[in-house]
Amino acid sequence: MERSKNKTVVIIGASHAGVNAAFMLRKEGWQGSIHVFDADRSLPYHRPPLSKTFLTMAYSSNEYALKPLESYEKEDIQLHLGLRVTKINRTAKHIQYGADGLQPYDALILATGARSLIPPIMGLESATRLFTLRTLKDTLRIKEAVENSATKKVVVMGGGFIGLETAASLKKMGAEVTVLERENRVLARVTSPIISGFFTKLHATNGVTIETNKNVVGIAMENDEHLVTCDDESTYTAAIIILGCGIVVNTALAEDCGLHIENGIKVDPACTTNDDAIYAIGDCTFHYNPHYARFVRLESVQNAVDQAKVAAAAICGKGATYDSIPWFWSDQYDIKLQMVGLSNGYDDCVLRFEEGKQNVLSIWYFKNGMLLAVDAINCAKAYVIGTKCIKNKLRLNKSKLNDSSLPLKLQDIIQM
């Protein structure tokens, strides 16, 4: 990569996507400069534990760092932390940051991610102990507030993964937790009613109250507590409120400089935007998935890492295109949910229990007879086999798949 020696790659965003892109550039042979910018002052860290072990265990920057500081120094990757990028100048090919900083680039990678959605609720600004959960700072503030709360009464707004994982963690901390979900079931956007029902029961068993069809319309302070009011006139009191209402994609920089925005920053299979010198990766991208023949936007570490590899290879002049099957996971109490594929649009599903094993099951989603996705609860085997089936477009025998008396083996469930 001699030709890259005097060139510069700038990366905006130092989470999983941005950091992996920086190190993959070196692995692919990039010899030029690499500069990574992020407004967060912390050494880049793993995000999934924010709603899990970060809350329930002592924080260690070394344990949760994506890479130790020495690794950045060894690979000559320049970290610019605590600096917010304010503008991209595509003509001059530089970014502006801080008060008056300029950094030229030959290639630019946008790994800008997303931020917490703040819903337009009357009185929201009056709440004194209201938190989002998106950064390490958010998690540490929540932890401190719960530990110092006399009542430890918490209302979590939102029954998605972040809301439910946070609820489980707070329960372990001794909090009294109520989850308010606007839809008629938790996890409504990402999975089936069966999985929603499983997790509703799981939280109830562990002492968390889940209320559905609850649209919060007002928040007020009464006697140093928050009074949360829903549109059905039901009310809930809380010492602490946590917003888990979804995210807003960080596209402002891209939009301001004229990049194509459509449910995120739109990219081609090489993660290139409509500017050949600018790439986008991770949560902020709207990209084509060949397995599902449609554009998608994914919020997952796996997607961030996969796109980082593609963008790094493309910048280094190596042929690379995105061709990944999405996968996700969630840990709540002693339950691990592993999801592979996208179940949207399924027309049939098979629920499989593993005989003699409690809380070990999987749901297999089909459309026109082809497997779309698998949700596996405490069943890594179903997740692994499901991944192989989706990747290789294998047709399955649903009756055998459904028969829990038969061991789950790939060769036994393939339709001949």
Secondary structure, DSSP 8 states (H G I E B T S, - for coil): -GGGTT-EEEEE--SHHHHHHHHHHHHTT--SEEEEEES--S--B-SGGGGTHHHHS---HHHHBSS-HHHHHHTTEEEEET--EEEEETTTTEEEETTTEEEE-SEEEE---EEE-----BTGGG-SSEEE-SSHHHHHHHHHHHHT-SS-EEEEE--SHHHHHHHHHHHHTT-EEEEE-SSSSTTTTTS-HHHHHHHHHHHHHTT-EEE-S--EEEEEEETTEEEEEETTS-EEEESEEEE-S-EEE--HHHHHTT--BSSSEE--TTSB-SSTTEEE-GGGEEEEETTTTEEE----HHHHHHHHHHHHHHHTT---------EEEEEETTEEEEEEE--TT-SEEEEEE-TT-TT-EEEEEEETTEEEEEEEES-HHHHHHHHHHHHTT--B-HHHHH-TTS---HHHHB--
